[in-house]
Amino acid sequence: LAGRSYDADQDVPLARWALATADFDDAMGFDVVEGRWFTDLDDEGAAPVVVVNRSFADTHFAEGGALGQFITPQLTPIGTDAEPLQREIVGIVPDMYMQSVGDNAGQPSDGFYLPLRQLDANFLTLLAWTDGDPLQLVPGVRDAVFATDPDTPIYFARTVQQAIDENLWFYGIFGSLFMAFGAAALFLSSVGLYGVMAFSVTARTQEMGVRMALGSAAQQVRGLILRQGLKQILVGSMIGTGLALLLGQGLTFILFGVTPWDPVTLAGVFALLLTTGMAASFFPALRATRVDPVVALRAE
């Protein structure tokens, strides 16, 4: 960033980047937030320019005024061999997936775009729109490219949806596996919770017999058992929720489109465990309070 110094190379901020043509905004269907997009006049003879995304502007120019500022992109050797040039920020665009649909929170969302006319690229992606079957356009595109440069091959011809699906297959497979593992763990924990709570209540059969023998109504005894069981479940759920929030960050690499702290999921798990614990406390207590107090006092 112009006007800022860095003590070491690792202090230089990281950002995603991509090359684009003047028609990229129309092809992708987005509007520029501030400033302008590239034009055909932004060629090798024009002043070096760059367009940044919203995250880049907010991160490095939080006070505003990103337009007109200068940055010097030090591009990785993959895709271009361009020398670093100081470039003026001429536009700000919305955040988009720049490298893949699977971009996640573990990677920087800051990004910028460079005009293709000002750089040489080793690899490019051509986006073409058609009213019919997109793949029927491939032969015509191949012929046009071959007529321009016979040595330039075209490969990975596919629809945008196919490209998205290929980006998300990892998340689909591992997401399904972890969902199955999670469902199995939730089932086992529910069964274990029911067993522990039911055993705890059953072990208090004599206590319930004493309470009823001293005049307590069966409904009062059941209410006491349920309240005590509810306290235990709430304490355990609070501890479990805290651990889930703490360890959930490790799941970001297999999640897409949801957060590891999805409130609907957490609420569903909490409701299931609460229902299981209450049932485990209620039904044994119901059976015990229906027994004659004398029989209950003799229970082991």
C-alpha positions as CSV (number, residue, x, y, z in Angstrom):
1,L,0.0,0.0,0.0
2,A,1.5,3.3,-1.0
3,G,2.8,5.4,1.9
4,R,3.1,2.4,4.2
5,S,6.2,0.6,5.2
6,Y,6.7,-3.1,6.2
7,D,9.4,-4.5,8.4
8,A,9.4,-7.9,6.7
9,D,7.9,-9.6,3.7
10,Q,5.4,-11.5,5.8
11,D,4.0,-8.2,6.9
12,V,2.8,-7.3,3.4
13,P,-1.0,-7.9,3.3
14,L,-2.3,-10.8,1.2
15,A,-5.2,-10.6,-1.2
16,R,-6.8,-12.6,-4.0
17,W,-6.4,-11.3,-7.5
18,A,-7.7,-11.9,-11.0
19,L,-7.4,-10.6,-14.5
20,A,-10.5,-9.4,-16.3
21,T,-11.6,-7.7,-19.5
22,A,-13.8,-4.6,-20.0
23,D,-16.9,-6.8,-20.5
24,F,-16.4,-8.8,-17.3
25,D,-19.0,-6.7,-15.3
26,D,-21.7,-7.3,-17.9
27,A,-20.9,-11.0,-18.3
28,M,-21.1,-11.5,-14.5
29,G,-24.0,-9.2,-14.0
30,F,-22.7,-7.0,-11.2
31,D,-22.7,-3.2,-10.7
32,V,-19.7,-1.2,-9.6
33,V,-20.1,0.1,-6.0
34,E,-17.8,3.1,-6.5
35,G,-15.8,4.5,-9.3
36,R,-15.7,2.6,-12.6
37,W,-14.8,-0.7,-14.2
38,F,-12.1,-1.2,-16.8
39,T,-12.6,0.0,-20.4
40,D,-10.8,-1.0,-23.6
41,L,-8.8,2.2,-23.1
42,D,-7.0,0.6,-20.1
43,D,-4.4,-1.0,-22.3
44,E,-0.6,-1.2,-22.1
45,G,-0.2,2.4,-23.1
46,A,-2.5,3.7,-20.4
47,A,-1.8,4.4,-16.7
48,P,-1.7,1.3,-14.6
49,V,-5.1,0.8,-12.8
50,V,-6.7,-1.7,-10.4
51,V,-10.2,-2.3,-9.1
52,V,-10.6,-3.6,-5.6
53,N,-13.5,-5.5,-3.9
54,R,-15.5,-4.2,-1.0
55,S,-13.6,-6.3,1.6
56,F,-10.2,-4.9,0.3
57,A,-11.5,-1.3,0.6
58,D,-12.9,-1.8,4.1
59,T,-9.8,-3.6,5.4
60,H,-7.1,-1.2,4.1
61,F,-9.1,2.0,3.9
62,A,-11.5,1.7,6.8
63,E,-11.8,5.5,6.9
64,G,-13.0,5.6,3.3
65,G,-11.4,7.2,0.3
66,A,-10.0,4.1,-1.4
67,L,-10.6,5.6,-4.8
68,G,-7.4,7.4,-6.0
69,Q,-5.2,5.5,-3.7
70,F,-2.2,3.5,-5.0
71,I,-1.1,-0.1,-4.4
72,T,1.7,-2.2,-5.9
73,P,0.5,-5.7,-6.5
74,Q,3.3,-8.3,-6.2
75,L,1.7,-11.0,-8.2
76,T,2.6,-14.7,-7.7
77,P,4.4,-16.2,-10.7
78,I,1.3,-18.4,-11.4
79,G,-0.6,-17.0,-14.3
80,T,1.5,-13.9,-15.1
81,D,5.2,-12.8,-15.1
82,A,4.4,-9.1,-14.8
83,E,6.7,-6.7,-13.0
84,P,5.2,-5.0,-9.9
85,L,3.8,-1.6,-10.9
86,Q,2.1,1.0,-8.7
87,R,-1.5,1.1,-9.7
88,E,-4.3,3.6,-9.0
89,I,-7.5,2.3,-7.5
90,V,-10.2,3.4,-10.0
91,G,-13.2,1.3,-8.7
92,I,-14.7,-0.8,-6.0
93,V,-16.9,-3.8,-6.8
94,P,-18.9,-6.2,-4.6
95,D,-17.2,-9.3,-3.1
96,M,-17.3,-12.3,-5.4
97,Y,-15.8,-15.8,-5.3
98,M,-12.5,-15.0,-7.1
99,Q,-10.7,-18.4,-7.1
100,S,-13.4,-20.9,-6.5
101,V,-16.9,-21.2,-5.1
102,G,-15.4,-22.9,-2.1
103,D,-13.7,-19.8,-0.8
104,N,-14.1,-19.9,2.9
105,A,-13.4,-17.9,6.1
106,G,-10.0,-19.5,6.5
107,Q,-8.7,-17.6,3.5
108,P,-8.5,-13.8,2.8
109,S,-11.6,-12.3,1.2
110,D,-9.7,-9.2,0.2
111,G,-9.2,-9.1,-3.6
112,F,-8.5,-6.9,-6.6
113,Y,-8.8,-7.1,-10.4
114,L,-6.3,-6.1,-13.0
115,P,-7.1,-5.2,-16.6
116,L,-6.1,-8.0,-19.0
117,R,-4.9,-5.5,-21.6
118,Q,-2.2,-4.3,-19.3
119,L,-0.8,-7.8,-18.5
120,D,0.2,-11.0,-20.2
121,A,-1.6,-14.2,-18.8
122,N,-0.6,-17.8,-19.3
123,F,-4.1,-19.1,-18.6
124,L,-7.5,-17.6,-19.1
125,T,-11.1,-18.5,-18.6
126,L,-13.5,-17.4,-21.3
127,L,-17.1,-16.9,-20.3
128,A,-19.7,-17.0,-23.0
129,W,-23.5,-16.6,-22.8
130,T,-25.9,-18.4,-25.1
131,D,-29.7,-18.9,-25.2
132,G,-29.5,-22.6,-26.1
133,D,-27.4,-25.5,-24.9
134,P,-24.1,-23.9,-23.7
135,L,-22.0,-26.8,-24.8
136,Q,-23.2,-26.4,-28.4
137,L,-21.2,-23.2,-28.4
138,V,-17.9,-25.0,-27.9
139,P,-17.1,-25.8,-31.5
140,G,-17.6,-22.2,-32.6
141,V,-15.4,-20.9,-29.8
142,R,-12.7,-23.4,-30.7
143,D,-12.8,-22.4,-34.3
144,A,-12.6,-18.7,-33.4
145,V,-9.6,-19.2,-31.1
146,F,-7.9,-21.5,-33.7
147,A,-8.3,-18.8,-36.4
148,T,-6.6,-16.3,-34.1
149,D,-3.8,-18.6,-32.8
150,P,-3.6,-22.3,-33.8
151,D,-1.2,-23.0,-30.9
152,T,-3.7,-22.0,-28.2
153,P,-5.6,-25.0,-26.9
154,I,-9.1,-24.9,-25.3
155,Y,-9.8,-27.4,-22.6
156,F,-12.1,-27.8,-19.6
157,A,-15.1,-26.7,-21.6
158,R,-18.1,-26.9,-19.3
159,T,-21.1,-25.0,-18.1
160,V,-20.9,-22.6,-15.1
161,Q,-23.1,-25.0,-13.1
162,Q,-20.7,-27.9,-13.8
163,A,-17.8,-25.7,-12.6
164,I,-19.7,-24.9,-9.4
165,D,-20.5,-28.6,-8.8
166,E,-16.8,-29.5,-9.3
167,N,-15.8,-26.9,-6.8
168,L,-18.3,-28.2,-4.2
169,W,-17.9,-31.9,-4.5
170,F,-15.5,-32.0,-1.5
171,Y,-18.0,-30.2,0.7
172,G,-20.9,-32.5,-0.5
173,I,-19.0,-35.7,0.2
174,F,-17.4,-34.8,3.5
175,G,-20.5,-32.8,4.6
176,S,-22.6,-35.9,4.1
177,L,-20.1,-38.1,6.0
178,F,-19.9,-35.8,8.9
179,M,-23.7,-35.4,9.0
180,A,-24.0,-39.2,9.2
181,F,-21.4,-39.3,12.0
182,G,-23.1,-36.5,13.8
183,A,-26.5,-38.1,13.6
184,A,-25.0,-41.4,14.9
185,A,-23.3,-39.5,17.8
186,L,-26.5,-37.6,18.6
187,F,-28.5,-40.9,18.7
188,L,-25.9,-42.5,21.0
189,S,-25.7,-39.5,23.2
190,S,-29.5,-39.4,23.4
191,V,-29.7,-43.1,24.3
192,G,-26.9,-42.7,26.9
193,L,-28.6,-39.6,28.4
194,Y,-31.9,-41.5,28.7
195,G,-30.1,-44.4,30.4
196,V,-28.2,-42.3,32.9
197,M,-31.2,-40.1,33.8
198,A,-33.6,-43.2,34.0
199,F,-31.1,-45.0,36.2
200,S,-30.7,-41.9,38.4
201,V,-34.4,-41.5,38.9
202,T,-35.0,-45.3,39.5
203,A,-32.3,-45.3,42.1
204,R,-34.4,-42.7,44.0
205,T,-37.4,-44.9,44.3
206,Q,-37.1,-45.2,48.1
207,E,-36.7,-41.5,48.4
208,M,-40.0,-41.0,46.5
209,G,-41.6,-43.6,48.7
210,V,-40.5,-41.7,51.8
211,R,-41.8,-38.4,50.5
212,M,-45.2,-39.9,49.6
213,A,-45.4,-41.7,52.9
214,L,-44.9,-38.4,54.6
215,G,-47.8,-36.8,52.7
216,S,-46.3,-35.5,49.5
217,A,-48.6,-35.9,46.4
218,A,-47.3,-38.0,43.5
219,Q,-47.5,-34.9,41.3
220,Q,-45.3,-32.9,43.7
221,V,-42.7,-35.7,43.7
222,R,-42.7,-35.9,39.9
223,G,-42.3,-32.1,39.7
224,L,-39.3,-32.2,42.0
225,I,-37.6,-34.9,40.0
226,L,-38.2,-33.1,36.7
227,R,-36.9,-29.8,38.1
228,Q,-33.7,-31.5,39.4
229,G,-33.3,-33.3,36.1
230,L,-33.8,-30.1,34.1
231,K,-31.1,-28.4,36.1
232,Q,-28.6,-31.1,35.3
233,I,-29.5,-31.1,31.6
234,L,-29.3,-27.3,31.4
235,V,-25.8,-27.2,33.0
236,G,-24.6,-30.0,30.6
237,S,-26.1,-28.3,27.6
238,M,-24.4,-25.0,28.5
239,I,-21.1,-26.7,28.8
240,G,-21.6,-28.6,25.6
241,T,-22.7,-25.5,23.7
242,G,-19.6,-23.7,24.8
243,L,-17.4,-26.6,23.6
244,A,-19.3,-26.7,20.3
245,L,-18.7,-23.0,19.7
246,L,-15.0,-23.4,20.7
247,L,-14.3,-26.4,18.5
248,G,-16.7,-25.6,15.7
249,Q,-14.1,-23.4,13.9
250,G,-12.3,-26.5,12.9
251,L,-15.3,-27.5,10.8
252,T,-15.1,-24.5,8.5
253,F,-13.0,-26.4,5.9
254,I,-15.9,-28.9,5.2
255,L,-18.8,-26.4,5.4
256,F,-20.1,-24.2,2.6
257,G,-23.0,-21.8,2.8
258,V,-23.5,-22.4,6.5
259,T,-21.5,-21.4,9.6
260,P,-20.2,-23.9,12.2
261,W,-22.4,-22.1,14.8
262,D,-25.6,-22.5,12.9
263,P,-28.3,-21.5,15.4
264,V,-31.0,-23.8,13.9
265,T,-28.7,-26.8,14.3
266,L,-27.7,-25.9,17.9
267,A,-31.3,-25.3,18.8
268,G,-32.4,-28.6,17.3
269,V,-29.7,-30.5,19.2
270,F,-30.6,-28.7,22.4
271,A,-34.3,-29.4,22.0
272,L,-33.7,-33.1,21.3
273,L,-31.4,-33.6,24.3
274,L,-33.8,-31.6,26.5
275,T,-36.8,-33.7,25.4
276,T,-34.8,-36.9,25.9
277,G,-33.6,-35.9,29.4
278,M,-37.1,-34.9,30.5
279,A,-38.6,-38.1,29.2
280,A,-35.9,-40.1,31.0
281,S,-36.8,-38.3,34.2
282,F,-40.5,-38.3,33.8
283,F,-41.4,-41.9,32.9
284,P,-39.4,-43.6,35.6
285,A,-40.7,-41.1,38.2
286,L,-44.2,-41.7,36.9
287,R,-43.9,-45.5,37.4
288,A,-42.3,-45.1,40.8
289,T,-45.0,-42.7,42.1
290,R,-47.8,-45.1,41.0
291,V,-46.4,-47.8,43.2
292,D,-47.7,-48.2,46.8
293,P,-45.4,-46.2,49.2
294,V,-44.8,-49.3,51.2
295,V,-43.6,-51.2,48.1
296,A,-41.5,-48.2,47.1
297,L,-39.8,-48.1,50.5
298,R,-38.8,-51.8,50.0
299,A,-37.3,-51.1,46.6
300,E,-33.6,-51.8,46.0
